[in-house]
């Protein structure tokens, strides 16, 4: 019996859709919906096994409904995201900064290598030089959308200087 009611309802919807396309009479969407609902209610109510519960029209989800994809906004970290923990900010402006720390240049370099990899940046460049006790290490990381350049330097007996540039 339920199959018969569903079949009749589908026929009514099909007829209403065809009738809506006829050029003689243009009916608005709300009028079409009301007409289909009234016709469907009449067909169901005239069914021999109709009960008040079975004749009540209930909204159903359309099989043609398409869910919109969920878009997760990308969070863009500022340059401060790349600041070495405990470092002093010497200079700062826009996409560049200079920091200083008493930590060894090797410790700072390893921290930046790990940070770059943890953020899924590929290490494009890594150069490590030591001459007469002077250290100069350069790292460049890129994630396809932005690049971070890190230069770590240290004079003998001095502090470690970190220069950051983001672009």
C-alpha positions in Angstrom: 0.0 0.0 0.0 2.8 2.4 0.9 4.4 1.7 -2.5 1.1 2.8 -4.2 1.0 6.0 -2.3 4.6 6.8 -3.2 3.9 6.0 -6.9 0.9 8.3 -6.9 2.9 11.1 -5.2 5.7 10.8 -7.8 3.2 10.9 -10.7 1.6 14.1 -9.2 5.0 15.7 -8.8 5.9 14.8 -12.4 2.6 16.1 -13.8 3.1 19.3 -11.8 6.6 19.7 -13.2 5.4 19.3 -16.8 2.5 21.6 -16.2 4.8 24.3 -14.8 6.7 24.3 -18.1 3.7 25.0 -20.3 3.8 28.5 -21.8 0.1 29.3 -21.5 0.2 29.7 -17.7 3.2 30.8 -15.7 2.9 30.0 -12.1 5.3 31.0 -9.3 7.3 28.5 -7.4 5.2 29.0 -4.2 1.9 28.4 -6.2 3.4 25.3 -7.8 4.3 23.9 -4.3 0.9 24.7 -2.9 -0.8 23.0 -5.9 1.3 19.9 -5.7 0.7 19.6 -2.0 -3.0 20.1 -2.3 -3.2 17.5 -5.1 -1.0 15.1 -3.2 -3.1 15.5 -0.1 -6.3 14.9 -2.1 -4.9 11.7 -3.7 -3.6 10.4 -0.4 -6.9 11.3 1.5 -9.0 9.5 -1.2 -7.0 6.3 -0.7 -9.1 3.4 0.8 -6.7 2.9 3.7 -6.1 6.6 4.5 -5.9 7.5 8.2 -5.3 11.0 9.7 -1.7 10.1 10.4 -1.0 8.8 6.9 -2.7 11.8 5.1 -0.6 14.4 6.9 2.0 15.7 4.5 5.5 15.7 6.0 8.5 17.5 4.5 11.2 15.2 3.1 14.7 15.9 2.1 15.2 16.1 -1.6 17.5 13.6 -3.3 18.7 16.4 -5.5 20.1 18.5 -2.6 23.8 18.9 -2.8 25.8 19.7 0.3 28.3 22.5 0.0 31.9 21.7 0.8 33.2 22.8 4.1 36.0 25.3 3.7 38.5 25.6 6.5 40.0 29.0 6.6 43.8 29.0 6.5 45.3 30.7 9.5 48.2 32.9 8.5 50.7 33.3 11.3 52.5 36.6 11.7 56.3 36.8 11.8 56.2 36.5 15.6 55.2 32.9 15.1 58.8 32.3 14.0 60.5 34.1 17.0 62.9 31.9 18.8 61.7 31.3 22.4 63.2 33.6 25.0 64.9 35.8 22.3 65.0 39.6 22.6 63.5 41.5 19.6 66.1 44.0 18.5 64.3 45.3 15.3 60.9 44.6 13.9 59.0 45.8 10.9 56.5 44.3 8.5 58.0 41.1 7.1 61.4 41.3 8.8 62.8 41.1 12.3 66.1 40.7 14.2 66.3 38.8 17.4 69.2 38.0 19.8 69.7 35.2 22.3 72.4 33.9 24.5 71.8 30.3 23.3 74.4 28.6 21.1 74.0 29.0 17.3 73.8 25.2 16.9 70.8 25.1 19.3 69.0 27.9 17.5 69.7 26.4 14.1 68.3 23.0 15.2 65.2 24.7 16.6 64.5 26.5 13.3 65.1 23.3 11.3 62.5 21.5 13.4 60.1 24.4 13.3 60.3 24.6 9.5 59.7 20.9 9.1 56.9 20.8 11.8 55.0 23.4 9.8 55.2 21.3 6.6 57.6 23.7 4.9 60.2 22.2 2.7 63.7 23.2 3.4 64.9 24.9 0.2 68.3 26.0 1.4 70.4 25.1 4.4 74.0 26.5 4.5 76.2 26.3 7.6 79.5 28.0 7.8 82.1 28.6 10.5 85.2 30.6 9.9 87.7 31.8 12.7 85.0 31.2 15.3 82.4 33.2 13.4 79.1 31.3 12.6 76.7 32.0 9.7 73.9 29.6 9.1 71.1 30.2 6.6 67.8 28.4 6.2 65.0 29.0 3.7 61.7 27.2 4.1 58.8 27.2 1.6 55.3 25.8 1.8 54.2 26.8 -1.7 52.4 29.9 -0.6 55.0 31.7 1.5 58.7 31.6 2.3 60.6 32.1 5.6 64.3 33.0 5.5 66.3 32.6 8.7 69.9 33.8 9.1 71.7 32.9 12.3 75.0 34.5 13.1 77.4 34.6 16.0 80.7 36.3 16.7 83.2 34.6 19.0 82.1 35.4 22.6 79.0 37.3 21.4 75.3 36.6 21.3 73.5 34.7 18.6 71.7 37.0 16.2 68.6 35.7 14.2 67.4 37.6 11.2 64.0 36.6 9.9 62.3 37.6 6.6 58.9 36.3 5.6 57.5 36.6 2.1 
